[in-house]
């Protein structure tokens, strides 16, 4: 039997002048000068499938990693959009309203009164949350020292 023949009838291995043969996953399997085909190599750990080797800035799925600069940019854009919405809210709700609270009386623009109430509500939620986070961190640090 010819050296370039596979054990299966009619199966011919590529010769040195033949184009490379795609292996599993579409990888091109290199051929030796004697015409035998090397098995396709698996991608290196951490590299994206079908991309050869891992690129800096890509995660394991081939997507761009989130960076601090990107996160800051996103936060600044979100803050700008929210600021614009707040300005529109203030302009549209500028009429004065009477405010009475615990014996105090006064007049404020409606938007200012509503924003002040929202900030006060956020503080009522945030302050106990901060104390709870500090409590949990201290407990975690104490448990880490014991181990």
N, C-alpha and C positions, 0 to 999 in steps of 0.2 A: 504494500500500500504506500502511497505517496506521503512524504513528511507533512505536506500542507493539508492533509485530509483529517477530518474529525472521525471518531469511531462511528458516528451516525452516517447512514448512507446519504450521499448527496451533500453533506455538510462540508464546506470549504472554508478554511481559515484565511483571513486576509494575508496577503503577502506584503513585502516591504514597499511596493509601489501603490498599494491600495490605500484609500482614505481611512482615517481612524474610525473605529467602530464605537458608537455610543454604548456605554455601559449602563448599569442600574442608576436611575435617577438622572439620566441624560449626560452623565460625565463621559468624556471621551477616554477610552481605554488606550494607552499607548501600546504600540507593537514593538517587539524586539526585532533585530535584524534578521533573525531566523524565521520570522513570520508568526511566532506564537504571540498570543494576546495576553497582556498582563491584566489581572482583575482590576476593576475600577476601585480606587481608594475611597474610603468613607471620608466625609468632611471632618476637619479637626474639631475637637470639642470647643464650643463657644463660637464657632463660625456659623454664619447664616447659611442655610441650605441653598445650594446652587450658586453661591457667591465665591467659592474658593476659600479665602481666609477671612477672619473676622475683621471688620473695619472699626476704627475708633469712632465713637459717636452712635453706633448702632447697638440695639439690644439683641437678645437671643432670637427674636422673631424678625429681625431685619428692619425694625422701625427705628426712627431717630429717637435717641434718649432725650429725656427732659433735662435741661440744664438750669442752673440758678439764674443765669441771665434771661433765659426764656421764661422762667416762672415769674421773675420780676417784671418783665415786659408785659406778660399777660395780666399780672396784678395791676400794673399802672394803666393799662387800657381799660380794664374793668372799673377801676377807680374813676377814670375820666368819664366813662359812660354814666356811672352812677351820679357823679357830680353834675353832669348835664341834666339828668333827670330831676335831681333835687332843685337845680336852678329853675327849670320849667315849672316844677311844683310850686316854688316860692312865688314866681311871677304870676301864676294863675290864681293863687290863693293869697293875695296881698291885702284883702279887706280886713279891717280891725274887728276884733271880737272882744267882748267883756270876759275876763277870767276872774273867778273867785276860788280861792283855795285857802283853807284854814284861817279865815278872817282877813286874808289879803285880797285886795281887789285891784284890778288894772286892766288896761287894754293892750292887746298885742295883735300883730298880724296873725291871721289864722295859720299860715304855713309855719311861722316861728313857734306857735303854741303846739302844733302837731309834731314838729320835729323835736321840740324839747320833751314832749311826752314820750316819743319813741326812744330818745336817748336815755331818759330816766328808766324806762322799761328794760332797755338793754343792760343798764348798770345793775338793776335788780336781779337779773339773770346771771350776769358775768361775775359779779363780786363773790357770791357763794361758790361759783364754779372755780374761780382762782384758788380759793381756800381749799376746796376739795382736791384740786390737782397738787397743791403743795403738800397736803396731807398724804396723798398716795405716793408722791416721790420720796418723802421722808420714810414712809413704811418700806418702800422698795429698797432704799439705801440701807436701812436698818437690817432688813432680811439678807441683803447681799453681804454685809459684814459678818453675819452669823454663819454663812455657808462656807 
